[in-house]
Structures are given as C-alpha cells and as structure tokens.
C-alpha cells in the first residue's frame, strides 16, 4: 500500500499545447521573438520631395498682370486723347519713366541690402549687442518720418535729382531688413551653435554655415517687404526731380487728364505686384531644404 500523501500513480493529465516559442515563467506567459531573425516591418514608401514652386505659383499672377495690361492697352488705343494727354505720353515717355522707376527700386534695394544685412549681423555679435536698441531706434525714426517730408529735407540738402530720392528710399526701407536680420539670427537655437563650436568650427564658419542659413527665411521676408516699399516710395521721387512713374501720376493730377493718371497708377501697381511675385519665388528657392516642414 502506497503512502497516503503521495500522488496517485498513473499518467498525468494532458496539458494544453502552447504555440511554438511560448513559455511560462512564474505564472507569466512569454514569447520568444527570435533575436536572430529580423522582425517584419511594413514597407515604407519612398518620401516624395514636394515641389517648391508649383505651376499655379508660376503662372497665375503673371497671366493676370498680362490680361490687365492688355485691357489697359486696348482701352488706350480706343480712347480719345487730347493734345495734352498725347504730349504727356509721346516720345516714349512711358517707357522712360518705367525704366527710371525700376532703376530707383533696384539701386535703393541694393544699398539697403549692403547696409542692413551686415549691420544686423554686427549687432548680434556679443560686443555690439548693447548698440542694437540705438540702431533700431534710428531705423524706426527713418521709417516713421513721412516719406514726402524726408524727401523734401534731402532735396534741400542734396539738391534736386535721383540721388536725393535714392537716399530717401534707402532710409525708408532699411528697417524691415535690419529688424528681420537681427530677429532671424537671435532666433537660432543656442544648443546648435554650441554644437557647431564644439566640433571645432570657427566663429566665421558658425556664422556662414549655421546661423545665416537658419535665418534665411526671415531675412528674405524682410527683403521682400523692402522691395515692395521701394516700388511705392519711388513714385514720390517725382517731387524731388528723380523721375519714375510718379511723373505720369503727377501730370495726370495737375492737368486733370484721367488717362495719364490711370496709366501711371496701373503701371505702378503692376510693377509692385510683379516685384512681390519675383521676391516670393526667390524666397521659396533660396530657403534651405532642411528648414522645410514635411507632412
């Protein structure tokens, strides 16, 4: 007779069969993942790089401007112009004033860039940071001053001509580029700059390869604003003898000839929209790829 405490002899009850790779430790079920076998991962579709410039961006505004200018030209062909209007538009005067307007805008924007961007970089350096509020205050004063009053003061100082108009346009448009340059450089992550210095980059290398590329979007936005401001301010150059499309607008107002006034106004608006469109394309194309947000 077997002892009463011993389990009865005979076959043990059948345990349920576990799936392959599964086992139990202290009441907890575990599964072997197979370290030597790579886990199956779902196929990842290749990320498609989005286009920076779409065909809508390239065509919509230029086509619209062409339609407006074509309608204006057809209206002028059928308009009954008197001798005063014809004299104001004769001898290629419209083309001459348009070229003068473009020259005023390009030259003034060039000087704005070579003044505001280096000055903005300089004012973000450690030794020159205390001077930044003073420089920004001067730039604010330049833009807060009425443009026609500023031009009048410059004409008294420099005399009548294009030079006074360009200086006035530079003073008036330097603020957006300067402020955006300072803001863009100050917005850079300090940890990135410290990492760049930690790998042995020189201060100039950190500036040109890290700080300025990261600040490019804000700087380009300031340049775009300055361009549009200069196109509008150039119309006031006529009061200082600087020429431009403002001559047509002024002539149309003083002689009360609506066709001349309408032509000067439409050309000024079209030029401003065209410059803004070109600046927006440059803003998209010059933006570093690494700063683009992908969905």
C-alpha positions in Angstrom: 0.0 0.0 0.0 1.4 3.4 -1.0 1.7 6.2 1.5 -1.4 8.4 1.7 0.5 11.7 1.0 1.9 10.5 -2.3 0.1 11.4 -5.5 -1.7 8.6 -7.2 0.3 6.6 -9.6 -0.6 6.7 -13.2 -0.4 9.1 -16.3 -0.5 12.8 -15.6 -3.4 14.8 -17.1 -2.6 16.2 -20.6 -1.5 19.9 -20.6 -2.8 22.2 -23.4 -0.3 22.6 -26.2 1.3 26.0 -26.3 2.2 27.8 -29.5 5.8 27.5 -30.7 8.1 29.9 -28.9 5.8 30.5 -25.9 6.6 29.5 -22.4 5.6 30.3 -18.8 7.8 31.7 -16.0 6.3 32.1 -12.5 2.8 32.3 -13.9 3.6 34.8 -16.6 3.5 33.9 -20.3 6.3 35.0 -22.5 7.0 34.6 -26.2 10.4 34.3 -27.9 10.8 36.9 -30.6 13.8 35.2 -32.2 16.7 37.6 -31.8 18.5 36.2 -34.8 15.6 36.8 -37.1 14.8 40.2 -38.3 11.3 41.5 -37.5 9.0 42.0 -40.3 8.5 45.7 -41.0 5.8 47.2 -43.2 7.1 48.5 -46.5 7.8 52.2 -46.3 7.0 54.2 -49.4 9.7 56.5 -50.7 9.2 60.0 -49.4 8.4 62.2 -52.3 10.1 65.6 -52.1 7.5 68.3 -52.6 8.0 70.9 -55.3 9.0 74.3 -54.0 7.3 76.1 -56.9 4.1 74.9 -58.3 2.8 75.7 -61.8 0.0 77.8 -60.2 2.6 79.9 -58.4 4.5 80.4 -61.7 1.5 81.3 -63.9 -1.4 82.8 -62.0 0.0 86.3 -61.2 1.9 86.8 -64.5 -1.1 85.8 -66.6 -3.4 88.1 -64.5 -1.0 91.0 -65.0 -0.7 90.4 -68.7 -4.5 90.4 -69.0 -4.8 93.7 -67.1 -2.0 95.3 -69.1 -3.6 94.1 -72.4 -7.0 95.5 -71.4 -5.3 98.8 -70.5 -3.5 98.9 -73.9 -6.7 98.2 -75.8 -8.5 100.9 -73.8 -5.8 103.5 -74.7 -6.0 102.6 -78.4 -9.7 103.3 -78.4 -9.5 106.3 -76.1 -10.0 109.8 -77.4 -6.9 111.6 -76.1 -6.5 115.3 -76.4 -3.2 117.1 -77.2 -2.2 117.5 -73.5 -2.5 113.7 -72.9 -0.7 112.9 -76.1 2.2 115.2 -75.2 2.4 113.6 -71.8 2.7 110.1 -73.4 4.7 111.0 -76.5 8.3 110.2 -77.5 8.4 107.0 -75.4 7.8 108.9 -72.2 6.0 106.0 -70.6 8.9 103.6 -71.2 11.5 106.2 -70.0 9.5 106.7 -66.7 9.1 102.9 -66.2 12.9 102.4 -66.7 13.6 105.2 -64.2 11.2 103.6 -61.7 12.9 100.2 -62.0 16.3 101.8 -61.6 15.3 103.7 -58.5 13.9 100.4 -57.0 16.9 98.3 -57.9 19.6 100.8 -56.8 17.9 101.6 -53.5 17.3 98.0 -52.6 20.9 97.2 -53.4 22.1 99.8 -50.9 19.5 98.6 -48.3 20.9 95.1 -48.5 24.6 96.0 -48.2 23.8 98.3 -45.3 21.1 96.4 -43.3 22.3 92.8 -43.5 26.0 93.4 -42.4 24.7 95.8 -39.8 22.2 93.3 -38.5 25.0 90.6 -38.3 27.3 93.0 -36.5 24.6 94.0 -33.9 24.0 90.3 -33.0 27.7 89.8 -32.0 28.4 89.8 -28.3 30.4 93.1 -28.2 27.9 95.1 -30.3 24.7 93.8 -28.8 24.3 96.9 -26.5 24.2 99.1 -29.6 21.3 97.2 -31.1 18.5 99.2 -29.5 20.1 102.5 -30.6 20.4 101.3 -34.2 16.8 100.0 -34.2 15.6 103.4 -32.8 17.3 105.2 -35.7 15.8 102.8 -38.2 12.4 103.3 -36.7 12.7 107.1 -36.9 13.7 106.8 -40.6 10.5 104.8 -41.4 8.2 106.8 -39.1 9.1 110.0 -40.8 6.7 110.8 -43.6 8.3 109.9 -46.9 7.4 113.2 -48.7 8.8 115.2 -45.8 12.0 113.1 -45.7 12.4 113.6 -49.4 11.9 117.4 -49.1 14.6 117.6 -46.5 17.0 115.6 -48.6 16.3 117.8 -51.7 17.2 120.8 -49.6 20.4 119.2 -48.5 21.5 117.4 -51.7 19.6 119.2 -54.4 17.1 118.1 -57.0 17.8 114.7 -58.7 17.8 111.0 -58.4 20.5 111.0 -55.7 18.2 112.5 -53.0 15.4 110.1 -54.0 17.6 107.0 -53.6 18.9 108.2 -50.2 15.4 108.8 -49.0 14.2 105.3 -50.2 17.2 103.6 -48.5 16.4 105.3 -45.2 12.7 104.5 -45.5 13.3 100.8 -46.4 16.2 99.8 -44.2 14.1 98.9 -41.1 12.4 95.7 -42.3 15.7 94.1 -43.5 17.6 95.2 -40.4 14.9 94.0 -37.9 14.4 90.7 -39.7 18.1 90.0 -39.9 18.5 90.6 -36.1 15.4 88.6 -35.3 16.5 85.7 -37.5 19.9 85.5 -36.0 18.6 85.8 -32.4 16.0 83.1 -33.0 18.7 80.4 -33.7 18.8 77.6 -31.1 21.9 78.2 -28.8 22.4 74.4 -28.5 23.0 74.2 -32.2 25.6 77.0 -32.1 27.3 75.4 -29.1 27.4 72.1 -31.0 29.0 73.8 -34.0 31.6 75.4 -31.8 32.2 72.0 -30.1 33.2 70.3 -33.3 35.8 72.9 -33.9 34.1 75.4 -36.3 35.5 78.9 -36.3 33.2 81.9 -35.5 33.1 82.7 -39.2 32.2 79.1 -40.0 29.4 79.1 -37.4 28.0 82.3 -38.9 28.2 81.3 -42.5 27.3 77.6 -42.2 24.8 77.6 -39.3 23.5 81.0 -38.3 22.8 82.6 -41.6 21.3 79.5 -43.3 18.8 79.2 -40.4 18.0 82.9 -40.5 17.5 83.0 -44.3 13.6 82.8 -44.3 13.3 85.8 -42.0 15.9 87.8 -43.9 14.2 87.1 -47.2 10.9 88.1 -45.8 12.4 91.5 -44.9 14.0 91.9 -48.3 10.6 91.2 -49.9 9.0 93.9 -47.8 11.7 96.4 -48.6 11.3 95.8 -52.3 7.6 96.5 -52.3 8.1 99.6 -50.1 10.7 100.9 -52.6 8.3 100.5 -55.5 5.7 102.5 -53.7 8.1 105.1 -52.4 9.7 105.6 -55.8 6.5 107.3 -57.0 7.4 110.2 -54.7 10.7 110.7 -56.4 8.9 113.0 -58.9 8.7 115.7 -56.3 12.4 115.8 -56.0 13.2 115.6 -59.7 14.0 111.8 -59.5 11.7 110.8 -62.3 9.8 107.5 -62.3 6.2 106.6 -62.9 5.3 109.3 -60.3 5.8 111.8 -63.1 2.8 110.3 -65.0 0.7 110.3 -61.9 1.6 113.9 -61.0 1.0 115.1 -64.6 -2.4 113.4 -64.7 -3.4 115.1 -61.4 -2.1 118.6 -62.2 -3.6 118.6 -65.8 -6.7 116.7 -64.8 -6.2 114.1 -67.5 -7.6 110.8 -66.3 -6.0 108.5 -69.0 -2.5 109.7 -68.0 -3.3 109.2 -64.3 -4.8 105.8 -64.8 -1.8 104.6 -66.9 0.7 105.7 -64.3 -1.3 104.1 -61.5 -1.8 100.8 -63.2 1.8 100.5 -64.2 2.9 101.2 -60.6 0.5 98.6 -59.2 1.5 96.1 -61.8 5.2 96.7 -61.1 4.7 96.3 -57.3 2.8 93.0 -57.8 5.5 91.7 -60.2 8.3 92.6 -57.8 6.4 90.9 -54.9 5.9 87.8 -57.1 9.6 87.6 -58.0 10.6 88.1 -54.4 8.3 85.3 -53.3 9.9 82.9 -55.8 13.3 83.8 -54.6 12.1 83.3 -51.0 11.0 79.8 -51.9 14.0 78.8 -54.0 16.7 80.2 -51.6 15.1 78.6 -48.4 17.3 75.8 -47.2 15.8 72.3 -47.7 16.4 71.3 -44.1 14.0 74.0 -42.9 11.1 72.8 -44.9 8.3 71.1 -42.9 7.2 67.8 -44.5 3.9 66.2 -43.9 
